[in-house]
Amino acid sequence: MAKKARKKASKKSAAKKKKKVVAKAAKRPGKKKTVKAAKKSVKKAAPKKKKAAAKKPASLGQRISKAFETMVETVEETEALRNKMEPPGVSESQ
């Protein structure tokens, strides 16, 4: 019952605020944009999104193997980039 009462009260107060803004805007002759803004400001709340399912934590062995694979991949990519920039066998001192 209390939830329904709160919802009704919030709807009534929102309607009153809207009427006040519209009344103030009507008193000002050159301010028609505020009336449109008042109408647009009353929107329904967006539905809440569901949280993603929690992932099962990886075991210690899986985490270590993943870290090792990542390091190997990084070293290989670095080597490929280095070879692309300066072919192997070319000395920097020459």
URKA-V886590 format. One record per helix or strand. SS is the DSSP state (H for helix, E for strand). FROM is the first residue (numbers start at 1). TO is the last residue. Records with the same first field share a line. If there is no record, write none. Layout:
SS->FROM-TO  FROM-TO
This chain:
H->2-27  33-41  60-85
